[in-house]
């Protein structure tokens, strides 16, 4: 909620309101303007009577924010969030990025082949699973720290930034020694303990939309991360579960991208590999995502998909990836040109 102070409110009045809000468990931010002071309060307001706060000296009015995802809301930050990484790579605004790599890291030589191809095609991120949450306990679960070491070695060899999924809050310190971006998978989108820990880590994070999650639930999951101190959140649309899984793995919610662009300032990328589960659908769905405003793509690429230990059916081979990525880069360039022309005409 927002507390608007009166013009004549004293510093003592403002401090008293802040103290009272802090006692109620709110995290506060004071915005002092030339005419009035506004106090933003973040936290659980269900157990607090607004009358107790409005009765304090100097309080003019209290406004309750309509959208529950206050930190992620575009009303709070009209400009797109742009996340800048240690090597200067950016995502958000006009900056798009490609996250490329195998579903799971299996061996260093194969991973390096993919990394070299990704670098050649002007991609910025190498992704690969070290800890694999699988539906069956009998499926391949990942090589854990050994896989993380392979990711770091490939990063050092190519200069690519690295991404891997984190499944347990206790693993964050160890994983962060090897990678640049943490990924919270679809199955953990509402693992609030993990979201809180990722938020406290301060490390950039990709948050994937849950299999049956609404857009509001998706943005509230991002809110958990931001509320705990981490503004560097990249949303990822990866398809939602429906009744027909014969031809596609999930239903690609393309509309979610422009909707989230309207509601939130956070960057959002599309994962066509997990969304469709079919390699022949990756290119058309990627094009659709870019056209409606996605800030990047996450594409599964394997040096030999036929032998992949997980998700080979939806993984591109390196030659396929290069052909498709060349066409996607052309589309990116065209969209950037059109956007710049539109901005120039508006000015």
Secondary structure, DSSP 8 states (H G I E B T S, - for coil): -EEEE-TT--HHHHHHHHHHHHHTT-EEEEEE-SS-EEEEEES--TT--HHHHHTSTTEEEEE--SSS-TTTBTTT--S---EE-TTS-EEBTTB-EEEEE-SB---HHHHHHHHHHHHHTT--EEE-BSS---SSTTS----THHHHHHHHHHHHHH--EEEEE---GGGHHHHTTT-SEEEE-GGGTT-HHHHHHHHHH---EEEE--TT--HHHHHHHHHHHHHTT---EEEEE--B--S--SS-SSB--THHHHHHHHHB-SEEEE-HHHHH--HHHHHHHHHHHHHTT-SEEEEEB-TTGGG-SS-GGG-B-HHHHHHHHHHHHHHHHHHHHHHHHHHHHH-
